[in-house]
Every structure is written in structure tokens, then in C-alpha cells.
């Protein structure tokens, strides 16, 4: 039997011998919206009836809109025109130059002008200013600390606007629980110290995928968003085929709660046993744009495999490793166990944390990866390059008995619950 799975911007075929018992672990089905612009128009129209306090005031002189960078498949080009029409209708006297669109990539390298134009064309921005946030170098405003001790630093130009909007995607996340809400501002437009301290909470109890209430990383983001004063969130839930199934508009916490429930119904998969072998596709581009992003798929897939089991990760990683800090750190060591020991001794550090997350999985499972990256670079990251069909055949031949194989077409977003998993949902 051959299975076709997403890989980069295309597909890859993996052959499964008949001697194996296999199951495809797919998200549930939800219909996509017939029209994203129409759905957003309706949601914005409903907002005036449901919560007028979220609308921009007549004396509002400036607006800032945070959007994600190219690592997220959100259709910003369809959302922004509708949102801008709505803004200009409410604020007919505002100068478009007073509307700032901030590309919030967190600690990702800021986009240059050409990359920013490819993400959102001038036809879409219609005279609004566009700024790529730089977590290390952009001027920041300081709001003190959250109750979790996280310094609340946010892009100054975004913060100084009278009315603050965030556009984001709600996805399952390996330790935030779910993305969305004010995350696109707190993390996307936050300072390096903010991101590092918040993500350092990932070692706390309940910092796991699928958990919203009681998740310290998520609750810390929520608190920071309230401190900053994000007025409006436009959040979407996307299907595995990157089609929008729901658009929500409102206060960040309201859209987060509604979207997380929809997201859980879509991407939470029940299993009553773990598998001997897993084949995990990150879900194609941009989920597997680089190794740094692909780690999420490996982590999520590990929830469904037996300890000591085998995982084949399909991640094209056409942009390579994706983070110099991660690569410089991980390449110092000869094994995942060395990474884990050093990281625990040195304490949390962004970039290096990705080596720790990889190491946590690599130390417990036999992992092979199919990617476009140089095998030597992968080896420095303690990853073994492999031909997918060949390594599956080898694993099955050496397995005592008939192995149970799980196939995950969208590993970066699919998570698992049931009697055999340890994560809360």
C-alpha cells in the first residue's frame, strides 16, 4: 500500500508493506467557509450589536494591526481589505498613513521590504504603513511584569496606536495549548525577553497541547494581552487543507475560547492505544518550512507512539534549520542526552530550547527524517536522514510480530487524547 502525504509544496509517497497494520490518524472534517470576506463582514457587523465597546471611538486618531509572518498560512490578503473597509467606515476622517500594519514574527528574522510586499501587496494595504517587527531591535514600551514574572515589552509603534487589533490563527500548540487571542501581539510583537520568559513556562504542569484553562504559558499570554490593551482580535480556524472553517471577531479572550473549542473538535483525535511506528507529515508548507517549525510535528506525533517506538518525520525544510541560535547550540553536543543535561544546568534560553524539545523526543524514540536538508547538517542536529519507504521497510522487517503503524497527515496540528496518552485535553 502506498500513502501520499504533504511534503513542502508537493506530496511524497511512502510504501507500506502488507505485513503491517496501519491506521490514518486524520483530523475530523469541517466544511470550509464559502466566502472568507463575507464571513468576516458578517462577524464585524454582528460586533456592533454584541459588544459596542469593542468598536473604535470617533476620536480615534491611529490604529495598529498585528498580522503573522509567512510561517503561518493565514489568508491575510483576504482578511485585511474587509477589515480596512470596516475601519474606514467607522473612522471616515482617518488618514490611511495613521493605520499601521505590523508583521509580528516574534523572534523570527524581520522581513525585508520585498518579502513584506510578497506577504501583503500595496493593493491590499492601500496607503497604510507596514512595519516588520524585530524582537531584538525594535523600540519597545515596557509595562512591567505579569503575575508569572514575564516582562511585558511590546513594539512601541504598535502600542502607541489609539486602537489595537490583532489578526491571528487558532491552532493546537505543543505547550501554549492553543494559539490565537492576543498571542500575535504579546509574542508576535513582543520583546525577546518577553518571549523567552513566557516560553520558559513550558516546563510547568499543564503546559501541554489542547489545554487552555490552567495552562501557565497561555494564561501568561492572556494576562499580558490585557495589560497591553489589545482591543480587537480577528481569529480564524483553518482546516488541514488550509481552508478557513471559522472566522471570529471580538475581544481576544472571547475569540480564543470560541476558537479553541472549534479547534479541539477539529484536531483532537481519540486513540485507545499507542502505535509501534508513526509516519508523521508536518502538513506541508509552511508547517515544514524549516527544521525549527517541523519540531512541533515531531513533538505532537510522539504523543501517539509507544516509548522506544519509531517515528518517521516528513519535513521538507526548504529554508534549512531556521534558527542560528538553535543550530549553534545543538551542534556543540554529540547526543540528545548531552543537550538535555546542559540545558537543565544552564536554564531556559530561546533558540536553545528547540534543541531541548528535539532532544526530549530523540532520547525516547528512534527518529528518522526525510527532508531536503544536507544529511550532514541533520546529523549535527542529532537527526538521521532516511529514504521514507526504505526506512519503513527496515523497521517492519526487524519488528517482532506485526507492527501497528499510525499515519499522521497533519502532525503540526493534530493532537491525541484517550486512555493511552498522558496529555490533558
N, C-alpha and C positions, 0 to 999 in steps of 0.2 A: 504494500500500500504506500502511495506517495501522498504527502501533505504539502500544500502550498502555503507559505507563511510570509508575512510582510517583512521586508528587509530593505532598509534605506527607502528609496523612492520606487522600488520594484518589489519583486517576490522572489522567494528562494524555495526550492523543492527539497524535501527530506524524505528519504526512503525508509520505511519501517518494515522489517521482516515480519512475516505472518506469525512467527513464533511468539510475538509479543502481544500482550493485551493492552489496548490503548483507549484513551478517552480524551476527547477535546473539551477543555475547560473554558467555555466561552461565557462572556457576559450575557445578561438577559437582553432581550430585544425591546426597543422602544422606538416608536415612529419618530422620524425627523420632522422638524417644522417645515411646512410648505413654503414659508417665506420668513427669513430672519428679520428683514426690515419691518414687515408687517407685525410680527410678534413683538418687536421692540417698541414700535409705535403704540400698540395696544397697551403694553406694560407701562409706558410713560404716561399714557392717557389715564390709566387706572390710578396712577400715583396721585394725581390731583384730588381724587375722591377719597383715597385710603389714608393718605398722610401728607397733608398740605405743608407741614413743617419741613419736609424734605426738599421743597421747591426753592430755587434761588430767589432771593428777595429783590424787589425792584431797584434797590440801591446797590446791588452787587456790581462792582466795577471790574472784577477779574475772576477768571475761572482757570482751574488746573485739572487736567485729566491724565491719570496714570494708566498706561497700557503696557502689556507684556512685550518682551522682545521676540526674536524669531524662533526661540526654542519652544514656544507654545503655539499650537495650531489654531488658536482662536481667530475667527474671521473678523478682525478689527476693521478691515476695509468695508465691510457691510454694516457694522455697528456704528462707526463714527459718524457717517453722514446723517443718519437718523438722529443721533444724539445731538449733533451740532444744529440741525434744523430745530429741534426742540428747545435747545438753549437760546438760539437767536430769536425764536418766537416769544420766549419768556423775557428775554433781555434784548429788545429791539434796538436799543441805543448802544450796545456794547461794541467796541472795536474788536474785530477778529484778532488783532495783534495782542489783545488783552486776554486771549484764550491760549493757554499753554498746554501742549501735549507732551508729557514726559514719558519717554520709553524707559520703563523700570526693569532693568535686568539684574538687579541685586548686585552680586559680586561678579557677574559675567562681564567681560570687557565691553565698554560702551561702544555703541555703533558709530561708525563714521557717517558722514553726510550721505554718501552714496547708499550705504546699507540702510540708513534710515528712510531714504526715499523709496527703496525697494519694499520696505515694510509697509509704509503708508505714503502714497504718492501725493504730490501737491494738489491734485484734483480732489483728493479726499480731505486734506487739511484746510483748504480754502482760506488761506491767509493766516491761519493760526500758527503760532510759533511752535517749533518742535525742538525738544532737548533730549539728548541721551544722558541718562543718569550715570554718574560714576561714583560708586560707593566709597572709593578711596580719596577722591579729589574734589568732588562737587561741594560747594559751600553748604553747610548743614545748620539747621536750627536744633537746639538742644532743649528737650522737655523734661530733663531729669530721668528718673528710672521708674520702671514698673514695679509692682509688688514682688515680682520674681527677680528683681535686680537688674533687669535689662535696660541699658541706656537707650533712651528714645531719641535717636538722631534721624532727621528726615531732610530730604532735599529742600534747601531754603526757598528756591523759586516756586516749587510746588506748594510749600507750606504757606507762603505769603499771599496766595490767592484767597479771595473772599469766599469762594465756593469750590469745594474739593470733591472730585469724582474719581472713582477707580473702576476700570474695566478689567474683568478677570474671568478665569475659568475655574470651575469647581471640579476637582479630580481627587481620587483617593491618593494619599501621600504617606510614604513609609513611616514617618514619625510626626508629621503635623496632623495626621488624621485625615483631614480634607483641606485642600487649598481653597482659595476664594475669600470672600469677605474683604477685609482690609489688608490682606497679605500682600497684594500688589503695590501697596504704599509702604507698609511697615518693613517688608523685606525688599520688594522691588525698588523702592525709592529711599531705602534706609541707608544708614552709615555702616561701614564694615564692622564696627564694634557692636552695633545693634544686631546685625545678622549673626555674628559669631556667638554672642551671649545667648541669643534666643535659640539657636541651633544646638548650643551646648546643653540645653534642657532635654535633648533627645534620650539621655540616659536615665531620665526619671521614669517612674512607673506610669503606665498608661500612655506614654508617648509612642503610640503604635498606629498603624493604618486602621481606618474605619472608626476611630474613637474621636468624638467631638467634645462631649462633656467630660471634664476631668482630665483632659489631655493638657499637660502643662505647656507644651510648645504652642498649641493652638490658643489656649486661654491667654497666654502672654501676648500673642499677636493681637488678639481681640482687645485686650486692655490698652495696648499701645495705639491701636487704631482709634479708640475712644479718646485717648489723651490728645492725639494729633487733631482729631475732629474731622474725620472723613465724613462728608455729608451724604454722599450717594454712591451706591455700588450698582454696577451693571454686570451681572454674573451669568455665565452660560454653563450648561452641562452638555458635553459632546459625546456622541456615540463612538464606538471603536473605529468607525469609518470616518471620523472627524466631522460628522454632521451634527448640527445643533438640535437637541431634543427639547431644550427648555431655555427660556430667557427670563431672568428675574431682575427686577429693579426695585430698589428701596434702601433702607438703612443697611449698612454692611452686615450686621449680625442677623438681621431678618433674612436677607438673601442667602447667607451662609447656611442657616438652619434649614431653610426650604430646599436649597440645592443639595446639601449633604444627604438629606433623606432620598431625594431622587437619585443621586449618585450611588448611594448604597444599594438601592433597589436594582440599579443597572449593573454595577460592577462587583457586588458581593456575590460570591459563588460558594454554595454549600458543598462540603465534601465530608464523607464519613470515614475516610481513610486516607493516609498519605501514600505517595507513589514511590516506586523504586528509582525511576528515571523521569526527568522532566525535560521537555523541549520548550524553551521559552523565547518567543519573539517579543521584542520590546514594543512592537506595534508599528514599526517602520518610522520614516521621517516625520516630524523632527524628534520623536521619542528616542531614536537611536542615533542622533546627530553626532554624538561623541561618547567616549567611554564614561565620562563624568555623568552624563544623563542616563546612560544604559545601566548604571549600577542600580538604579531604582527597580528595574525589571528583575534583576538577579535577586535582590532582597525580597521582593514580593513573591517571586516564584519559590523561594526557599521555604515559605510557609507551607507548601503543599508536598514537600518531599521528605522522605524518611532521613533521619540523621545518618550520615555516611553515604547517602544516596548520591545520584549523579545528575548534574544539570548541564544541558547544552544551551548556551545563550546565543541568540542570533541578533547581532547588533552591528550594522554596517560601519558606524562611527567614521563617516567620511571626513569629519573635522578633527579626527585624531583623538588624543587624550582629553582635550577640552579644558584643562586647568594645569598651569605650570606648577603651582604650589603642591597640588596632589602628586604630580609626577616626580618632582624633585624629592619629595618626602618618601614616597613608596620605593623609589629606586635605590634608596640608601640601604635597604634591607634585603635579605636573601629568602625570607619566608613570611607568610601572613602572621605567624605566631610572633615573630620579632616585631612586626608592626603593632600588634595588639599590646605587647608588653611595653613598648616605648611610648605609645600614645597614652596609655593609662598613667605612665610615670610623668610625662610632660604636661598632660592636661589638654583640654579641648583647643583645637586650632582649625579654623576654616580651611578647606582645601585638604589639609592632612586628615580631616575627619572622614573624607571619602575613602582614603586608604584603610581607615579603621572599619568602615562599613563593609568595604570589599573583604577585608581580612576576616571579619566575623563570619561571613559566609564561606570563604575559601578554606577556613580552618575546620569547617564542619562537613563540607561536601566536596565531592570530586567534580570540578567545574572545567568545562571546555567552552571555547568561544569561537564563533565564526564571525569574522569581520574583515573589513578592507585594510585594517591596520597592519603594519610591519610586525611579523611574529616576534622579532627581537624586542620591539617596544612593548608588546604584550607581555613578554617574559619578564621584563623589568617591573611590570605591574603584577607579577605573580600569576599571570593568566596564560593558559595553554591554548594556542591556536589549533583549530581542528577543522577538517572537512566534515560537514554535518552528517551525511549518510554513512561515511566511513566510521566515525567515532560511535555512532549509534549501533552499527553492526558489531563493533568490537565489544561494546558494553553488553549487548544481548548475548553474544557468543560466550562470554565469561560469566554470565549470571547463572547461579544455580537454580534451575527451575524456569518458570515462565514469568518474566518481569512485567510489572504493571507500569505503563508509561502514561504520563499526563502531558498533554499538548496545550500550551497557553499561547493563543494568538496575540494577546494584548497584555503582556506581562507588566508593563509600567503602570497599568491602572487596575488590573484585576486583582482582587484580594480574596482570601478564603476564610471561611468560618465553619465551625462544626466540632464534633467531639474529638477530632484528631488534631486540631490546631490550638495554638496557645494564645493567640491574639484575641483580645476582646473586640466586639463589634457594636 
